[in-house]
């Protein structure tokens, strides 16, 4: 029973580990480490113990949507915008008690963005030259504390935690790169601010709220889920794409994740299947919603596999998009007139790759809860 129980805890650590998306394309859903998409947190962490998490994520976005309709002509014509984004989040957690733990998330990002419209315009009216811009570095750091509401020793088969955090504007939100065919005569090469979707940070202090919960149905099946919301009170951050005037918005973000974990008869091996919904809303919960943003959401099915042995665990999760929607932004709505309806587009990925590991540091393995 002890082996099953600790395998369960490490499986839960990865089923609810900070994953996300951090962004799945031009809709800047940053990973929820700050919010660089990740959702959730760790499992039970006894007093005085440490947990080290590492999570790598990658996506390739290229499919353009306006609302929930895909603009397939963009790929057919070769004018699609392509983002290749890489994220690595290092998380250190410490158990202040058997129910209260704190986490520090340090995200590092690398982005490549390929387009025509930013380098002289799409054909037939533009030059038709495709070039890349780049952005990389430290993202927005997040500090959080979470508390298991029910006593773990008396409620081992089901529990839920609540957490609060702060997001610091440590990531560059005015990163620049080289743009071609600029200027009045489209003959200049200039160093300008890159698109919002590949900025390492968003430029605002934020507050996060999260809930995670699980329920054991048997020794082999567990239901689990989590909710994460990042509120960004700052309205705009003073930067704009290619220095063109409309400042970047500092948007809220949220994600919901629900699924089931199957603990197989093979020691340490488990499987996960669930759904996830990630969103940049049109309107912020606190503060104004003006400025440039690409609001929208992605709803995905998420299969995963986990392996745990003693104090170490590794997992792979691949959310596959089922529905993508680039909703109308605040500026779209404000600037719509009887003669002109505005609804911007955005590029999305087909899937997201998550690879993570966790390592628990303790002097000795804790005793299992006696209620199991």
Secondary structure, 3 states (H helix, E strand, C coil): CHHHHHHHHHHHHHHCCEECCCCCECCCCCECCCCECCECCCCCCCCCCEEEEEEEEEEEEEEEEEECEECCHHHHHCCCCEEEEEEEEEEEEEECCCCEEEEEEEEEEEEEEEECHHHCCCCCCCCCCCEEEEEEEECCCEEEEEEECCCCCCCCCEEEEEEEEEECCCCCCCCEEEEEEECCCCCEEEEEECCHHHCCCCCCCEEEEEEEEEEECCCCEEEEEEEEEEEECCCECCCCHHHCCCCEECCCEEEEEEEEEEECCCCCEEEEEEEEEEEECCCCCCCCCCCECCCEEEEEEEEEEEEEECCEEEEEEEEEEEEEEECCCHHHHHCCECCECCCCCEEEEEEEEEEEEEEEECCCCCCCCCCC
